[in-house]
Amino acid sequence: MSDNRPANNPNQPRQVPLLDLPRQQAEFSAEIDEALKRVTSGAAYILGPEVKMLEQQLASYLGVAHCSGVASGTDALVIALRALAIVRTGKEYFSPDDEVIVPSFTFTASGEAVLHAGATPVFVDIDPATFNINPEAAAAAVNSHTIGLMPVHLFGNPCPMDAIMELARKHDLFVVEDVAQAFGASFGPSKLGSFGTGAFSFFPSKNLGGFGDGGAVTTGEEELATVIRMLRTHGGRDKYNAEHIGYNSRLDTLQAAVLLVKLKHVERLNRCRRAIASYYDQHLCGLDWLTLPSAVPGGEHVYNQYTVRVLNGKRDLVQEKLREKGIGTAVYYPVPLHRMNLFAGRCKTAGSLEQTERACAEVLSLPIEPLLTEAELAYVVQCLRDL
Ligand SMILES: Cc1ncc(COP(=O)(O)O)c(C=O)c1O
């Protein structure tokens, strides 16, 4: 939340966007323009020095040994899983008999990446309080085909990594953390992405967002890091002597330059997001048709989204009313993965998915632009309270 803008009358209708990238751009444009100029004058556009610098700074910030920039968060998930297939099985891909447990309430890419790596996603239910994978549902889904777990730290809220890592240890499963929405969040003393193999997205709307697509994979294992780096450049240690079925999936030097600037400000922006969440928590409590989000105990939420539940089947109506008042909202996500055509005949489900279905019908994400003013937030709150 920013307080350096003129306060407006909270009764006056205005536009309050869900996210305001031009506002963020205005804040950082001088620094970013300079960084971009340095790249264009050096012209090292592919894996230039900024990429290495960003990887080192991210590894140090996240407390991991290895970080590799890739072309998107989706590629980060796919490459993490493919590298695990190569290192763990000696084969290029997993087989459809191999099962990876994934929450059904997430963005498409989480489950899609499992298919790209040759395995089968097994969709399980979420904890209704946190919207994240229910560790008990995950434990009940483990069988002799299970090879891995994919906790998705949805909306910036950490999954209960103590329970997830315990389950993984017990059954010798790998853990790929989908950290696309949770850059900078932590569980206990550790940043997310440092528990298992971490897959990050730098899509512009993320907490650390670039000027286009980008991503990164983190790992503490050297052998895995080597294969990840090979896969992102056509599967070879040497440029012209490939060993694996790889990709052209490098993080652009221009994106790395933008992200290096933004990384310096990410802690402050995450604090702004938490301040907005706490404002909503304080001012929206007590409405009997609205359930506010809760953070997992022991975790630090970074609120990529502030997602409420609108009860009594009124979600779409509330969204429409807010739209009429100029307030941007979004439904993340209206369709659970186990109901998408993409996964029909290609996935399994385990246990009831009742909480997932309920969440899809009730969720609404409110404006969370970190540079929103208190007056704008007051307007959002007032519009909701007046409904
Ligand atoms: C939970 C989750 N996983 C994966 C991704 C994929 O990231 P990208 O869009 O950078 O490919 C996203 C991005 O929207 C996401 O929200």
The ligand as an ORCA input file, in Angstrom:
! r2SCAN-3c Opt
* xyz 0 1
  C       0.368    -21.733    -10.138
  C       1.036    -21.472    -11.439
  N       1.846    -22.399    -11.966
  C       2.486    -22.197    -13.129
  C       2.335    -21.042    -13.855
  C       2.997    -20.910    -15.178
  O       3.830    -19.806    -15.286
  P       4.058    -19.059    -16.702
  O       2.833    -18.322    -17.030
  O       5.245    -18.174    -16.418
  O       4.386    -20.122    -17.691
  C       1.519    -20.033    -13.344
  C       1.363    -18.764    -14.081
  O       0.414    -18.153    -14.280
  C       0.837    -20.251    -12.116
  O       0.025    -19.318    -11.598
*
